[in-house]
């Protein structure tokens, strides 16, 4: 039984690791430079910035670096 759990956990971990990360898939329509896109999520910018510029989303664990996003169509 322990071996089955280990195999299942390993397969689940491999699926999560190999899954493509697309933080932009959940971004709502916005004006250029008004969102910061990180590898795993996004956040609204306090002020619009230049598209592609470095930015950060603040989390309880500290800032996460990203880049300012372009317009996203709905």
C-alpha positions, 0 to 999 in steps of 0.5 A: 500500500505504501508503494502505491501511495509513493507512485501516486504522489510521484506521478502527481508531482511530475504532473505539476512540475511539467504543467505549463505555467501561463499567468496571463490566462487569468488576466482580465482586460486592461490598459497597457502597463497596468498589470504586473505579470509574474511567472505564477500570477499577476497583480494590478500596478499602483500606477501605469508603467512601460510595457515590459519594464520590471515590476513586483507583486507584493505578497505576505512572503515578500515581493515577487518580480515580474514584468509590466504587461501589454493589453489583454483582449477579453 
